[in-house]
Amino acid sequence: MKNLFDLTGKNAMIVGGAGGLGKLVAQAFAEHGANVCIASRTESKLQDACKELKELTGKEFKYYVMDAGNEEMVAAVAEQANKDYGHIDILVNSQGVNKKFPALEFPMDVFDTIMHDDVASILMTCKHFGKYMKEHGYGKIVNVTSVRGKIATKGPGNAAYCAAKGAVDMLTKQLASEFGPFGITVNAFGPNIMKTPMMTKVFEMRAAEAGVTVDEYLRQQGAGLPMRRMSDPEDCVGTALFLAAPASDFLTGNILYPDGGLTAIG
């Protein structure tokens, strides 16, 4: 019972680990004993992230340049990472994009891009890393989805994003069904909108439209939640750790929502 959240000896790959939530998850896993590597598209960001993570944890982090939407690259990185570490035990999929347009004006090429980057990329990483997990007889896959896979937004703009996250939820469940006999669990967690660097410009724009400061806008948005505040990325780290740790060994095919209660009232 003492080791429910101990990742000592486990090797984890965080896709999208160069910034935001992915980097925090990488830090938490390392602090709980895992050997952690990260993957993303931009090498300079990966280098900066590894340097920062080493300063925070005192541990070494390896990185791989990878476009998760390119199956050739995914297959190559899965092979190399499993060679470098012996086996990858934990895969976290924290990649994805969002572009907003009213549904009546949504460009179909943008829709296709979002579905590819947010859904197909997860199938590809699960497919290729999952093959090695099957050989090893053990694996934990954690997908990052969203509350928008469960409940729609009130205003326009998120037709593609909501559809993509709904697809990620069902993909998670189907992979759990298929991978379970191999000793692999597949779960996901769905955050609410979070205060990340990526969202800074969005918050600034919305605050300006409302004629308030950014801090006041965030306060107003959080006031409608049962927890009475907006979400920080740190609010999701514990959920990610739980889904990667022995504590969740008999949990698979589930979506958890560290969302301040939004899905309870939404």
Residue pairs with C-beta under 8 A, 6 or more apart in sequence:
3 246
4 245
4 246
4 247
5 32
5 241
5 242
5 245
5 246
5 247
6 32
6 33
6 245
6 246
7 29
7 32
7 33
7 34
7 90
7 241
7 244
7 245
8 32
8 33
8 34
9 33
10 29
10 33
10 34
10 35
10 89
10 90
10 244
11 34
11 35
11 36
11 37
11 85
11 86
11 87
11 88
11 89
11 90
12 26
12 29
12 34
12 35
12 36
12 37
12 88
12 89
12 90
12 91
12 92
12 244
13 36
13 37
13 38
13 39
13 81
13 88
13 90
13 91
13 92
13 129
14 22
14 23
14 25
14 26
14 29
14 36
14 37
14 38
14 39
14 92
14 94
15 22
15 38
15 39
15 40
15 66
15 68
15 91
15 92
15 93
15 94
15 95
15 121
15 125
16 22
16 39
16 40
16 68
16 92
16 93
16 94
16 95
16 96
16 144
17 23
17 25
17 26
17 36
17 37
17 38
17 39
17 40
17 46
17 49
17 63
17 92
17 94
18 38
18 40
18 42
18 45
18 46
18 48
18 49
18 63
19 40
19 45
19 49
19 197
19 198
20 94
20 196
20 197
20 198
20 233
21 94
21 144
21 191
21 194
21 196
21 233
21 236
22 38
22 40
22 92
22 94
22 95
23 38
23 49
23 52
23 53
24 233
24 234
24 236
24 237
25 92
25 94
25 236
25 237
25 240
25 241
26 36
26 38
26 49
26 53
26 61
27 53
27 56
27 57
28 237
28 238
28 240
28 241
29 36
29 90
29 240
29 241
29 244
30 36
30 53
30 57
30 59
30 61
31 57
32 241
32 245
34 90
34 244
35 59
35 85
36 53
36 59
36 61
37 61
37 62
37 63
37 64
37 81
37 84
37 85
37 88
38 46
38 49
38 50
38 53
38 61
38 62
38 63
38 64
39 46
39 63
39 64
39 65
39 66
39 68
39 77
40 46
40 49
40 63
40 65
40 66
40 95
41 65
41 66
41 67
42 65
43 63
43 65
46 63
46 64
46 65
47 63
49 61
49 63
50 61
50 62
50 63
53 59
53 61
54 60
54 61
62 81
62 84
64 77
64 80
64 81
66 73
66 74
66 77
67 73
68 74
68 93
68 95
68 117
68 121
68 122
68 124
68 125
69 116
69 117
69 120
69 121
69 124
71 124
71 128
74 121
74 124
74 125
74 128
75 128
78 88
78 125
78 128
78 129
78 131
78 132
79 128
81 88
81 129
82 88
82 129
82 132
87 132
87 133
87 135
87 136
88 129
88 132
88 133
88 139
89 133
89 136
89 138
89 139
89 140
90 139
90 140
90 141
90 142
90 244
91 125
91 126
91 129
91 130
91 133
91 139
91 140
91 141
91 142
92 141
92 142
92 143
92 144
92 240
92 244
93 121
93 122
93 125
93 126
93 141
93 142
93 143
93 144
94 144
95 117
95 118
95 121
95 122
96 117
96 118
96 121
96 144
96 164
97 113
97 114
97 117
97 118
98 114
98 118
98 158
98 160
98 161
99 110
99 113
99 114
99 160
100 156
100 157
100 158
100 161
101 107
101 110
101 156
101 157
101 159
101 160
102 156
102 157
103 156
103 159
106 159
106 160
110 160
111 159
111 160
114 160
114 161
114 164
115 160
115 163
115 164
115 167
118 161
118 164
118 165
118 167
118 168
119 164
119 167
119 168
119 171
122 143
122 168
122 171
123 171
126 141
126 171
126 175
126 179
126 186
129 139
129 141
130 139
130 141
130 175
130 179
130 182
130 184
133 139
133 141
133 179
133 182
133 183
133 184
134 179
134 182
134 184
137 182
137 183
138 183
138 184
139 179
139 182
139 183
139 184
139 185
140 184
140 185
140 243
140 244
140 248
141 175
141 179
141 184
141 185
141 186
141 187
142 187
142 188
142 189
142 240
142 243
142 244
143 168
143 171
143 172
143 186
143 187
143 188
143 189
144 188
144 189
144 190
144 191
145 165
145 168
145 169
145 172
145 188
145 189
145 190
145 255
146 161
146 165
146 190
146 191
147 190
147 191
147 192
147 257
147 259
147 262
147 263
147 266
148 158
148 161
148 162
148 165
148 166
148 190
149 162
149 165
149 166
149 167
149 168
149 169
149 190
149 255
150 166
150 169
150 190
150 255
150 257
150 263
150 266
151 262
151 263
151 266
152 158
152 162
153 162
165 190
168 188
169 188
169 190
169 255
172 186
172 187
172 188
172 253
172 255
173 253
175 186
176 185
176 186
176 187
176 252
176 253
176 254
177 253
179 185
179 186
179 252
180 252
180 253
185 243
185 248
185 249
185 251
185 252
186 252
186 253
187 243
187 248
187 251
187 252
187 253
187 254
187 255
187 256
188 254
188 255
188 256
189 236
189 239
189 240
189 243
189 255
189 256
189 257
189 258
190 255
190 256
190 257
190 258
190 259
190 263
191 231
191 233
191 235
191 236
191 257
191 258
191 259
192 225
192 230
192 231
192 257
192 258
192 259
192 260
192 262
193 199
193 221
193 230
193 231
194 230
194 231
194 232
194 233
194 235
194 236
195 203
195 218
195 230
195 231
195 232
195 233
196 233
203 214
203 217
203 218
204 214
206 217
207 213
207 214
207 216
207 217
210 217
210 220
212 220
218 230
219 229
221 230
222 228
222 229
222 230
222 260
225 259
225 260
225 261
225 262
225 265
226 260
226 261
226 264
226 265
227 260
227 261
229 260
230 260
231 258
231 259
231 260
235 258
235 260
236 258
238 258
239 256
239 258
242 248
242 256
243 251
243 256
257 263
